[in-house]
Amino acid sequence: MRATALHALARLGRIDVSLIAAALDDPEPSVQRRALELAIPFHSIDLVPLLADPDDSVVEHCAWACGERLPAAAGVLESLCRIVTGHEDSLCREAAVAALGAIGDPTALPTILAATGDRATVRRRAIIALAPFEGPEVDRALALAKTDRDWQVRQAAEDLLDSNLPDSNLPDSNLPDEDRSDEGGPGRIS
């Protein structure tokens, strides 16, 4: 009921920081999860404490919210890295590694690389989280992921590697454009 009321207030444009902050402290996880969605644009609200919530669904939702909120607030990277490397719930690890990839901070790269050795769902998210990074360690992780036993991990690695290749369908800017003429403009036949 309180989560529905919070949603209704948000739809009416009657939500404010104090209501969201109070909802984040609510004992009901569904209210906390809804408040996390609403808290994203309010950078004055500290989400870090909820990354250690006893309810795994709140931790997962909070990790997602942290990945949507850029730049990352103080303590977010460290908390997300702790979740990726030590949380017992794989959904929490998966959400945290995805958030680290969305944030794209190079200090998180070792944690993301370590997550490529986790269970398949986390490995897949870790591979996707490598998208903003480059370097030999990233290349090695992607090459290894192309041989993963899980087809979705392999596919994610192949997609990421393919997206880094130059597109052969795009015109090369060093070549003259034969469709251009001085009289007719681009693409016109004179």
Buried (B, 14 or more C-beta within 10 A) or exposed (E): EBBEEBBEBBEEEEBEEEBBBEBBEBEEBBBBBBBBBBBBEBEEBBBBEBBEBEBBBBBBBBBBBBBBBEEBBEBBBBBBBBBBBEBEEBBBBBBBBBBBBBBBBEEBBEBBBBBBEBEBBBBBBBBBBBBBBEEEEBEEBBEBBBEBEBEEBBBBBBEBBEEEEEEEEEEEEEEEEEEEEEEEEEEEEE
